[in-house]
Amino acid sequence: MADRPARKPRQVRQAQVLRTERLTPHMQRVVLGGEGLAALPAGEFTDHYVKLLFAPEGVTYPEPFDLEQIREQLPREQWPATRAYTVRAWDPKEPALTVDFVIHGDEGMAGPWALRAKPGDTVRFLGPGGAYAPAQDSAWHLLAGDESALPAIAAALEALPDGARAHAFIEVADEQEEQKIATAADVVWLHRADRPVGEALIEAVRTLDFPPGHPQVFVHGEAGFVRDLRRYLRIDRQIPRELLSVSGYWRLGHDDESWRASKRAWNAQVEAEQETTAVS
Ligand SMILES: Cc1cc2nc3c(=O)[nH]c(=O)nc-3n(C[C@H](O)[C@H](O)[C@H](O)COP(=O)(O)OP(=O)(O)OC[C@H]3O[C@@H](n4cnc5c(N)ncnc54)[C@H](O)[C@@H]3O)c2cc1C
């Protein structure tokens, strides 16, 4: 049997926290800088994301940090945990990479880290990845998401071509979580209050009077409402799948490890349910 091709080592970058800012009661901005950001290939997509690396409690790694070696030599539970975060803004001149973290309680690694982060702290990350940017020639744009997708939706709205038609729905806990976004687009802030996450978003998108033509779609956030909205857009609205950027960024009741472990099966089930019914 032929040897499997060796996996290309992924570049790990190290950055320092330059500054932090509490944008709203549940959103913490962390701006990263340092030489590790030199020549970061960001800017093409508005949903660029990095995968931050966090050492499990009590684990330290030998320097120089070598992810491949760690994965070869240490047991899995000692590998760094990864958390995906959107590049809210990227300024190659400073350089400065801005990331906005939802503060969702004491649980988890990334949210609590962001809350404690102070200038000079270091963090390592992989990436950036990314796949979506608003198209110049789309009939219109539909964007919907919860707080976790707010950074990507805001970046997309700020990058919309002049005169583009867009409907954006952003669900947040309450009025205090709203942010200013530099856009001429129609942005509707939905307040969750006591309702389950995503319920208000589903309702808002379902009652939208769709303009003519297919929209380019960006829907992200909690996996449950994302699946339901995908079903509506694919089956009821017959939007071609190539116009959809739709995925679960997190899943209620699961941490990121457990969500990622079930994601493939979840997505396969969504495909099986929705793609056999959708026409195009
Ligand atoms: C491509 C991509 C881009 C993303 N961009 C951002 C971003 O810019 N900002 C951002 O905040 N998140 C973003 N996320 C989501 C983020 O990666 C997850 O929310 C992640 O689970 C947070 O890690 P944690 O260590 O804080 O919590 P975990 O250890 O993963 O989870 C701990 C507990 O918190 C819950 N939880 C996790 N996230 C949330 C949430 N948002 N609201 C309420 N409860 C939650 C979990 O269900 C679990 O019960 C993105 C995800 C992807 C895939």
The ligand as an ORCA input file, in Angstrom:
! r2SCAN-3c Opt
* xyz 0 1
  C     -15.969     30.246     11.496
  C     -16.425     30.640     12.905
  C     -16.342     31.960     13.301
  C     -16.752     32.351     14.587
  N     -16.650     33.648     14.960
  C     -16.981     34.026     16.227
  C     -16.798     35.381     16.660
  O     -16.313     36.251     15.932
  N     -17.159     35.695     17.932
  C     -17.693     34.737     18.792
  O     -17.974     35.075     19.956
  N     -17.859     33.460     18.401
  C     -17.511     33.075     17.144
  N     -17.641     31.775     16.760
  C     -18.229     30.820     17.693
  C     -17.212     30.313     18.737
  O     -16.144     29.637     18.085
  C     -17.952     29.353     19.676
  O     -18.974     30.050     20.334
  C     -17.050     28.631     20.679
  O     -17.764     27.523     21.151
  C     -16.660     29.494     21.856
  O     -15.702     28.797     22.644
  P     -15.628     28.847     24.239
  O     -14.340     28.219     24.600
  O     -15.875     30.259     24.709
  O     -16.843     27.973     24.725
  P     -17.059     26.311     24.608
  O     -16.011     25.676     25.471
  O     -17.011     25.961     23.172
  O     -18.469     26.149     25.205
  C     -18.782     26.277     26.603
  C     -20.296     26.448     26.752
  O     -20.682     27.721     26.230
  C     -21.702     27.551     25.234
  N     -21.485     28.573     24.177
  C     -20.490     28.598     23.260
  N     -20.613     29.678     22.466
  C     -21.696     30.353     22.891
  C     -22.347     31.555     22.459
  N     -21.892     32.279     21.431
  N     -23.451     31.959     23.133
  C     -23.934     31.238     24.181
  N     -23.366     30.094     24.631
  C     -22.255     29.656     23.987
  C     -21.547     26.132     24.720
  O     -22.756     25.639     24.163
  C     -21.106     25.402     25.975
  O     -22.229     25.073     26.767
  C     -17.255     31.372     15.476
  C     -17.326     30.023     15.068
  C     -16.910     29.667     13.797
  C     -16.994     28.214     13.370
*
